[in-house]
């Protein structure tokens, strides 16, 4: 798998106005601050904080990522990999929530993106009870795309 490293590399960009701020401790992302973020949209939204300088992610590849997921207005994330090792997922083939498949295919390796995923592109009406996610919850993710193969 072609790796760019352990963190995003490329051109830094300003986040979209709808986007929550990232909370960091000692340079590690620990959550989202929704204080200045827009209320969730019914649409899948993405904003690129770092446009990676690696190859384009293609459907069917496996990507290595660091990520953090948090429900809109929740006090803490429901899942994250920044405190552990990066994790890998097949992308564009239905192995992750639809919002990831739709938004990450076409991004470049080395990118850091924030996604706002409405329920229809997240866990649907059933939600994900084991993660404490209701069927009406909008999911926010920050994702560092570290590699693709």
Phi, psi and omega in degrees: 000127179290120183252145173257348181133197185262359180212167181298146175222130180151206185271121178286143181225160176281141177291153175297155184297332181288341193285141171289162176275154176273141173257128180234150173228121182054040177078004180251131179290128182240353180168185177247147170251112184269004186306318183255007182278152173292157171298150183302146176266162172280354182261152171287125180238146172218148175224138183261121178271326174226121175273108186298151181259016179263189181291161179287137176285128181247149177303136181095346177283164169258129180250144173259129185221156158252143183207163172219133178240136181213137175288143178310129178069006175288154182279339185216156177293154173268342178196151176195159178238358184298331180272359181235207175270153174305156181239162183236144178218143165293140183240142177083010185231018175081016180270349179231175178302148185304326180301322177294312181302316183289321189269332187269332175296128182099344173285170181251148176300137184102352183282151166241122181233152171247131178246140168247113189246112178291163183308321182298329179258005179252245182260008176068193185298333182284335185069202178220090186303320183295335178261001180075025183257123178275162180292351179255001186280134170271131182262139173243134177231142161251132185227128171258117179273107189264335182195161175209141178207000000 
